[in-house]
Amino acid sequence: MMLKIAVILGSTRPGRNAKAVADWVLAEASKRSDAEFKLVDIADFNLPLLDEPAPAMMQQYTQEHTKVWSAEIAQYDGYVFVTPEYNHTVPGALKNALDYLNAEWNNKAAGFVGFGSAGGVRAVEHLRQIASELRMAHVRDQVQLSLFTDFENFSDFKPADMQLDALTAMLNELVAWTGAMKTLRD
């Protein structure tokens, strides 16, 4: 069975640059034949600030939006998180979306595409800590996009040629780890 990997768009901000980045990741990833990729935009799920009375690890969801989010995330074998860097970390909406669930993330692989004035590296470092707590195996390679060199006028996404090599390296590692992690769940 084909591996399923979600490209998670981690920003809900109006006019966000993250949409163009996620679309680029999806377009390049979809050229591969070793996994099936789908864009998952957290903005489409309208998740309010965490409003479940029980901890996510108990999976006692009471809210319909949580049940829908859970069903969406549970179907994937791995994830590519596309995140801007806000104040040296991930957007609150992405952290909130991660906090809603627990078991749905467990024993799956994760890769990262970050962007910002410092290439999104601080946001990705925080995501690595979160992913570890959620029992995701995150790959070493990542894509670091600069607002100064990969965005014209800080808004029109035009990645430097080297970014495709970085994306390919991350996806190669992610697909391999996704397949390996799937054996833990089968």
N, C-alpha and C positions, 0 to 999 in steps of 0.2 A: 504494500500500500504506500502511496506517495506521501512523503513528509509534508505537513502543513505548517507554514510559518506565517505569523502575523507581523505586518509592519505597523507598529503602533505609533500613531501620530500623537505626540505628548504635549501639545499645546492647544488651548481653546481660545486663545486671544484673537479678536477680530483683526483681519488683515495680516495674520501671522505668516512669517517666512517658512514656518515648519511644513506647511502644506506642499510648497514647491519642492522642498527637500524630500519629504516622504514620497511624493509622486516620482521623483528621480530614482529613489531607492527601489520603489516598486517596479518601475519600468526596466531598470537594469536587472533586478532580481528575476523578473518574469521571463527573461531571456534564457534562464537556466532550465535544465531538464531534470535536475536532481531533487527538486522540491517545488511545491505549489505555494505561491505567496499571495496574500490578500491584505489590503489596507484596512486597518481598524482605527477609526478616528474617534478618540474619546469624547469629542464634542458631540458626536451623534447619540451618546448615551445619557446626556443630561444628568450626570451624577451629582447630587447635592453634596455638601460636606457630609462625611461619613455619618449615616443616620441609622445604622443597625445596632440594636441593643446588645447583641452577643458578639464576642470576638469572632473574627473571620475564620479562625482555625476550627471553630465549631460547626461551620456551614449551616447555621440555623437562620437562614435569610428570611426576613419578614417583608422586605420591600420589593415590589415588582421590578424596579430598576436594577436592583442587585441581582435578582434571578436572571434577568436578561443579560446583564454584564457577565455573570458567571457562566451562562451557557455559551456566550460568544468566546470567552477566553479559554474555557475548558477544551474546546475542540482543536486547539493548536498544539503542535509538538515543540515549537520554538518561537522566539520573538526577536524582532529587530526593533529596538526603541529609538525613535527619532525625537531628540529633545533639544530645545534651545537652552541656553544658560540664563537664568534669571537670578540676579543677586548671588552669584557663585554657587547656585544649586539648580535643581530641577523645578519646573513650574509646579505650583501647588496642585493644579488639576491632575497632573500625572501622579504625584505622590498620593493624592486622594484616591485615584482609580486603582493604584496598586494596593492600597490599604483595605479596600473593600473585600478583597479575596485573599485566600491563602493556598489551599490545596490545589486550586486550579493552576497555580504557577509552579508547583513542586515538581522536581525531577525533569525539568525542561531546560533547554539551552537559551541563552540570550546574547545578542550582539547589540552594539551601540553606534549610533550616528549622532554626534553632538555638534552644535554650532553656537558661535558667539564671538565676542571680541578676543577670547583666548582659545578659540576652537572648541568650546563646549566641554573642555576637559574636566573642569570642576564639577559640572553637572553629571557627567558620566561617572566620575569617581564616587559621587553620592549614590548614583544608580547602582553601581557595583555593590555597595554596602547593602542597599535595600534588596537587591537580587539575591545576595548571599543569604540574607535572613529568610527570604521566601523560598529557599532551597533551589534556586536557579543556578545552573552552571554557566557562568559568563565567559565568553571567549576573550583572549588577550587583544587581538587586533580590533581596532575601532577606526571610525572615520571622524576626523577633526576638521570641521569646516570653519573658516574664518570669515567674519563679517567684512573684513578689509580686503580679502583677496578672492573670495568665492561668491560675493554678492556685489553687484554693481549698484552704487548709490545706497548701499546697505539694505537693499530690498529686492533687487532682481537677481535671482539665483542663477549664477553662471559658474559652476564648479571648475576649478583648475583641472587640467588633464590628469594630474597625479591622483586626484581624488577617486577616479574610477579604479585605479590600481588598489587603493586603500579599501574601497568598497568590495572589490572582488576578493581580496585577501580575507576580509572579515566574513563575507558570505561563505567562502570555502571552508573556513574554520567552523562557522556556525552550522552549516549543513552537516558536517562530519560529527560535531558534538550533538546535534539534534538527533541524528540516527543512533548514536551511542546511548543517549539518555532515554530514548524510546524503549530500549531493551529493559530498562529498569521498571517501566510501567506496564509492559506486556506480560 
